[in-house]
Amino acid sequence: MTRKEQANAILQRISQAHYISLERLLGTGRDRVSFIARQAAAHALADIGLDSVQIGRYLNRHPSTVLNMLGTLAKSKQRKNQDD
C-alpha cells in the first residue's frame, strides 16, 4: 500500500469514527467536532511519518495550522498525565 493510499484510508477511518463526512473533515468548518476529527487525522498521519507540509496537503490546511493541531493534542495529553 502506498503512502497516499494509507493516508486516504486513515482519513476515511477518522471520518467514520467521528461520524462526519470526508467532505466535512477536509472542509472549512470550524466547529468542535470537525476540529477534533482533523486533529485526530493529523496525529494519525504524523504517525505514519508524514511531516506538517504533507499533512497540510491532505487536510487542506497550512502547515502552521497542522503544527498547532499536533501541539495542542500533545499539550492536552501532558496535562492529563500530570493529573493522574
N, CA, C and O of each residue as an XYZ file, in Angstrom:
336
protein
N       0.850     -1.179      0.000
C       0.000      0.000      0.000
C       0.895      1.241      0.000
O       1.806      1.354      0.819
N       0.632      2.163     -0.915
C       1.427      3.383     -0.982
C       1.058      4.317      0.159
O       0.032      4.148      0.817
N       1.909      5.297      0.378
C       1.645      6.251      1.461
C       0.371      7.047      1.190
O      -0.367      7.373      2.120
N       0.110      7.359     -0.075
C      -1.112      8.093     -0.439
C      -2.349      7.250     -0.124
O      -3.334      7.755      0.415
N      -2.286      5.977     -0.463
C      -3.409      5.076     -0.159
C      -3.588      4.932      1.352
O      -4.712      4.881      1.851
N      -2.469      4.867      2.071
C      -2.537      4.791      3.527
C      -3.206      6.036      4.090
O      -4.086      5.941      4.946
N      -2.791      7.196      3.613
C      -3.344      8.454      4.097
C      -4.833      8.544      3.797
O      -5.608      8.960      4.659
N      -5.245      8.168      2.607
C      -6.665      8.201      2.259
C      -7.470      7.237      3.124
O      -8.588      7.554      3.528
N      -6.915      6.069      3.409
C      -7.597      5.101      4.280
C      -7.737      5.656      5.695
O      -8.771      5.470      6.338
N      -6.703      6.333      6.177
C      -6.754      6.946      7.514
C      -7.832      8.021      7.563
O      -8.605      8.087      8.519
N      -7.885      8.864      6.533
C      -8.895      9.924      6.506
C     -10.309      9.341      6.488
O     -11.204      9.855      7.158
N     -10.508      8.269      5.720
C     -11.816      7.608      5.692
C     -12.171      7.058      7.070
O     -13.289      7.226      7.555
N     -11.189      6.392      7.693
C     -11.421      5.771      9.006
C     -11.738      6.826     10.070
O     -12.638      6.638     10.889
N     -10.998      7.928     10.052
C     -11.215      9.002     11.031
C     -12.589      9.633     10.836
O     -13.298      9.892     11.808
N     -12.967      9.882      9.580
C     -14.275     10.500      9.338
C     -15.403      9.583      9.794
O     -16.395     10.054     10.350
N     -15.263      8.295      9.570
C     -16.284      7.345     10.024
C     -16.308      7.246     11.540
O     -17.383      7.165     12.136
N     -15.148      7.252     12.170
C     -15.077      7.137     13.629
C     -15.701      8.344     14.325
O     -16.233      8.226     15.429
N     -15.632      9.504     13.672
C     -16.190     10.721     14.262
C     -17.577     11.054     13.698
O     -18.131     12.115     13.987
N     -18.127     10.147     12.898
C     -19.476     10.290     12.331
C     -19.652     11.580     11.539
O     -20.681     12.249     11.639
N     -18.632     11.920     10.750
C     -18.734     13.065      9.866
C     -18.323     12.624      8.468
O     -17.650     11.608      8.297
N     -18.736     13.395      7.477
C     -18.366     13.059      6.101
C     -16.916     13.446      5.849
O     -16.345     14.279      6.552
N     -16.347     12.834      4.847
C     -14.980     13.166      4.453
C     -14.918     14.621      3.990
O     -13.925     15.306      4.234
N     -15.959     15.091      3.333
C     -16.016     16.484      2.885
C     -15.972     17.431      4.076
O     -15.317     18.471      4.022
N     -16.667     17.075      5.149
C     -16.663     17.926      6.350
C     -15.289     17.884      7.020
O     -14.808     18.904      7.515
N     -14.663     16.721      7.039
C     -13.336     16.587      7.627
C     -12.327     17.475      6.894
O     -11.474     18.101      7.522
N     -12.430     17.524      5.575
C     -11.490     18.289      4.762
C     -11.968     19.713      4.480
O     -11.265     20.495      3.841
N     -13.156     20.038      4.954
C     -13.757     21.336      4.651
C     -13.233     22.472      5.506
O     -12.222     22.346      6.197
N     -13.947     23.584      5.441
C     -13.519     24.807      6.116
C     -14.220     25.039      7.443
O     -13.946     26.034      8.114
N     -15.116     24.145      7.838
C     -15.856     24.317      9.081
C     -14.949     24.402     10.293
O     -13.915     23.738     10.359
N     -15.349     25.231     11.257
C     -14.525     25.433     12.441
C     -15.220     24.946     13.704
O     -14.855     25.341     14.811
N     -16.215     24.093     13.539
C     -16.923     23.578     14.708
C     -16.052     22.583     15.456
O     -15.069     22.076     14.914
N     -16.415     22.306     16.697
C     -15.600     21.474     17.581
C     -15.440     20.047     17.056
O     -14.342     19.492     17.116
N     -16.499     19.455     16.552
C     -16.439     18.076     16.064
C     -15.470     17.965     14.891
O     -14.659     17.040     14.836
N     -15.551     18.894     13.965
C     -14.649     18.887     12.810
C     -13.203     19.084     13.240
O     -12.301     18.417     12.734
N     -12.986     20.010     14.184
C     -11.626     20.264     14.647
C     -11.026     19.035     15.326
O      -9.876     18.682     15.064
N     -11.790     18.391     16.185
C     -11.284     17.210     16.888
C     -10.983     16.088     15.896
O      -9.981     15.387     16.036
N     -11.842     15.918     14.902
C     -11.603     14.889     13.891
C     -10.352     15.216     13.078
O      -9.552     14.326     12.789
N     -10.175     16.490     12.706
C      -8.974     16.887     11.960
C      -7.715     16.693     12.805
O      -6.670     16.285     12.297
N      -7.828     16.988     14.081
C      -6.699     16.826     14.977
C      -6.303     15.346     15.075
O      -5.119     15.013     15.048
N      -7.287     14.479     15.187
C      -7.015     13.038     15.220
C      -6.404     12.578     13.905
O      -5.491     11.752     13.893
N      -6.905     13.111     12.803
C      -6.361     12.754     11.490
C      -4.913     13.229     11.361
O      -4.064     12.510     10.835
N      -4.639     14.428     11.836
C      -3.269     14.958     11.766
C      -2.315     14.065     12.552
O      -1.211     13.776     12.091
N      -2.735     13.629     13.730
C      -1.881     12.750     14.526
C      -1.698     11.392     13.863
O      -0.596     10.843     13.867
N      -2.753     10.856     13.303
C      -2.649      9.559     12.630
C      -1.727      9.657     11.415
O      -0.946      8.742     11.154
N      -1.814     10.746     10.683
C      -0.943     10.934      9.520
C       0.507     11.153      9.957
O       1.434     10.695      9.288
N       0.700     11.844     11.063
C       2.060     12.033     11.579
C       2.646     10.700     12.028
O       3.851     10.479     11.905
N       1.814      9.822     12.541
C       2.276      8.509     12.999
C       2.810      7.647     11.857
O       3.631      6.761     12.091
N       2.358      7.892     10.629
C       2.888      7.110      9.500
C       4.082      7.800      8.855
O       4.591      7.354      7.827
N       4.526      8.902      9.475
C       5.758      9.532      9.025
C       5.621     10.741      8.131
O       6.610     11.182      7.546
N       4.423     11.295      8.006
C       4.255     12.494      7.188
C       4.645     13.728      7.988
O       4.438     13.775      9.201
N       5.208     14.729      7.314
C       5.534     15.978      8.000
C       4.357     16.952      7.891
O       3.346     16.649      7.258
N       4.503     18.117      8.513
C       3.380     19.059      8.574
C       2.960     19.570      7.198
O       1.780     19.845      6.980
N       3.895     19.700      6.278
C       3.552     20.159      4.921
C       2.704     19.101      4.220
O       1.688     19.423      3.606
N       3.119     17.850      4.312
C       2.373     16.757      3.674
C       0.992     16.588      4.319
O      -0.001     16.393      3.617
N       0.930     16.661      5.635
C      -0.354     16.544      6.338
C      -1.263     17.694      5.922
O      -2.457     17.499      5.694
N      -0.696     18.892      5.825
C      -1.470     20.057      5.408
C      -2.078     19.881      4.032
O      -3.198     20.327      3.782
N      -1.346     19.235      3.139
C      -1.891     18.985      1.795
C      -3.082     18.040      1.855
O      -4.070     18.241      1.149
N      -2.997     17.020      2.686
C      -4.114     16.076      2.794
C      -5.329     16.703      3.475
O      -6.467     16.410      3.107
N      -5.094     17.560      4.463
C      -6.201     18.148      5.225
C      -6.627     19.521      4.716
O      -7.524     20.142      5.287
N      -5.992     19.997      3.649
C      -6.285     21.332      3.107
C      -6.063     22.420      4.149
O      -6.886     23.320      4.318
N      -4.924     22.317      4.850
C      -4.589     23.274      5.892
C      -3.149     23.751      5.707
O      -2.331     23.064      5.095
N      -2.856     24.918      6.236
C      -1.498     25.452      6.221
C      -0.644     24.631      7.197
O      -1.148     24.194      8.232
N       0.639     24.415      6.882
C       1.493     23.631      7.775
C       1.552     24.161      9.212
O       1.673     23.373     10.150
N       1.469     25.478      9.398
C       1.488     26.014     10.762
C       0.225     25.632     11.522
O       0.262     25.444     12.738
N      -0.881     25.518     10.817
C      -2.119     25.062     11.439
C      -1.979     23.611     11.872
O      -2.457     23.226     12.939
N      -1.329     22.816     11.047
C      -1.100     21.404     11.381
C      -0.215     21.304     12.622
O      -0.489     20.510     13.521
N       0.842     22.107     12.670
C       1.715     22.096     13.847
C       0.949     22.475     15.101
O       1.176     21.907     16.170
N       0.045     23.431     14.975
C      -0.780     23.815     16.110
C      -1.673     22.657     16.545
O      -1.808     22.392     17.740
N      -2.279     21.970     15.590
C      -3.124     20.823     15.940
C      -2.322     19.741     16.644
O      -2.782     19.167     17.631
N      -1.140     19.463     16.150
C      -0.307     18.423     16.751
C       0.166     18.846     18.136
O       0.212     18.025     19.052
N       0.514     20.104     18.296
C       0.968     20.601     19.595
C      -0.134     20.664     20.619
O       0.098     20.379     21.794
N      -1.327     21.032     20.203
C      -2.454     21.140     21.120
C      -2.781     19.785     21.725
O      -3.036     19.685     22.925
N      -2.775     18.755     20.915
C      -3.088     17.424     21.425
C      -1.982     16.941     22.355
O      -2.267     16.317     23.378
N      -0.750     17.215     22.023
C       0.361     16.801     22.881
C       0.280     17.496     24.234
O       0.539     16.877     25.265
N      -0.078     18.783     24.237
C      -0.203     19.520     25.494
C      -1.334     18.951     26.351
O      -1.187     18.826     27.567
N      -2.458     18.607     25.726
C      -3.579     18.076     26.496
C      -3.247     16.697     27.078
O      -3.699     16.363     28.173
N      -2.459     15.895     26.350
C      -2.023     14.598     26.875
C      -1.099     14.793     28.067
O      -1.180     14.043     29.040
N      -0.214     15.799     28.005
C       0.685     16.072     29.113
C      -0.101     16.479     30.345
O       0.203     16.024     31.448
N      -1.107     17.328     30.177
C      -1.928     17.749     31.310
C      -2.661     16.563     31.922
O      -2.763     16.460     33.145
N      -3.169     15.673     31.087
C      -3.883     14.503     31.586
C      -2.945     13.614     32.387
O      -3.321     13.122     33.451
N      -1.724     13.400     31.890
C      -0.756     12.564     32.589
C      -0.332     13.198     33.912
O      -0.080     12.485     34.883
N      -0.250     14.512     33.961
C       0.117     15.195     35.200
C      -0.992     15.081     36.234
O      -0.727     15.020     37.435
N      -2.252     15.052     35.759
C      -3.391     14.947     36.675
C      -3.501     13.549     37.280
O      -4.043     13.396     38.375
N      -2.998     12.533     36.589
C      -3.121     11.150     37.073
C      -2.170     10.827     38.191
O      -2.164      9.703     38.692
